[in-house]
């Protein structure tokens, strides 16, 4: 099985960290993994994306031309990656910043108000973790325990407050897309 994911947004939205966590979770599952980051001209505020492939077989190239899933955090990323997702694929959209609707009917579109959900949790910087939780909830390709282990590997086990905030955000995103969310947004 191979899962090809592109994560894209503005620099500073945590796109690269999200990709690293997906890749690390794949490594923890003893899978073949590639992670290919790409930054725009400015690191903060410019465009950023990463390609993550997790597979049970060797991976020929880290470049993804036709992702199974695109996770887009802003409008330029929506415009760029909407047409690249494979038919039957998944398109997760940060509906806090992207109000545009996809014209395609051959893949699943999941709008998630990640900025509002993160704000409601008290930490706007965790919007990327909310989206990663939404991806996990919709795709089933990432489970909570692997996410936490990956977070500990990448972030270190020392900062429990940071880990706890990110896990709460991940859980919130997962609950939002699986119908268990009971906050004000989307209620």
HUMO-V888770 format. One line per field, one symbol per residue. psi: psi as a letter, one per 20 degrees, with the letter a starting at -180 (. if undefined). A space follows every 50 residues. Layout:
BEGIN
psi->???
END
This chain:
BEGIN
psi->pppppppqaqpijkggggghggghhgghjkrpqqooqpqahqgohaqqrq ppppqirqphqipohnqhppopirghhghgigihpqpiapoppnihioiq qqiqjjrppoppmhggggghijnhijhhhghhhggghghjiprgghgggg ghggiqignhggggghgggggggghgijjipjahpj.
END
